[in-house]
């Protein structure tokens, strides 16, 4: 999911447009996209360490939510 294209504040499809203003120039847009991409990558890497143990077996307390939808997405 970190490498998929995603809408930024001010673009159609961004879930929190009512809370954020539109991004100014194209340089700011590229910088914000890079920041969000880095945020998604880091979050994914940290969640993998929590959701799976060192042998690769899933942690039953964290993976119990894998079958439920979050933000209209299912894993």
Residue pairs with C-beta under 8 A, 6 or more apart in sequence:
1 40
1 44
2 37
2 40
2 41
2 44
3 37
6 36
7 13
7 14
8 14
8 23
8 29
8 32
8 33
8 36
9 16
9 17
9 20
9 21
9 22
9 23
9 32
10 17
10 20
10 21
10 22
10 23
11 22
14 20
15 71
23 29
23 32
50 59
50 62
51 58
51 59
51 62
51 63
52 58
52 59
53 59
66 75
67 74
67 75
68 74
